[in-house]
Amino acid sequence: MTFAVVSVHSPKPEHRKAVLNSMQRYSEVARNQPGLEWTGVVDDASGRLIGIALWESEDSATAARPALMAEVGNDPFTTWDERPIDGLRGDVR
């Protein structure tokens, strides 16, 4: 069963490029992790950016987390985003 990790960002206009860059760096690292099926960023045209990573399993997503956080874990999202990141994790049905 596929496991999804979704992060919804609401970047401040002046930090939109920085948030997008961070999300793209996350995707680049994810693409080198075992168990990744697909990753990308959706721009929903309302100003939000939605990062999606689809994994073979929750275990694959968990195993990849240290490498992913090494890449973006220190990015200042509390400064860049207008509100906290809305994170969703779960099985794709």
Secondary structure as UniProt FT lines:
FT   STRAND          3..9
FT   HELIX           13..15
FT   HELIX           16..30
FT   TURN            31..32
FT   TURN            34..35
FT   STRAND          36..43
FT   STRAND          49..55
FT   HELIX           58..72
FT   TURN            73..74
FT   HELIX           77..80
FT   STRAND          86..91
//
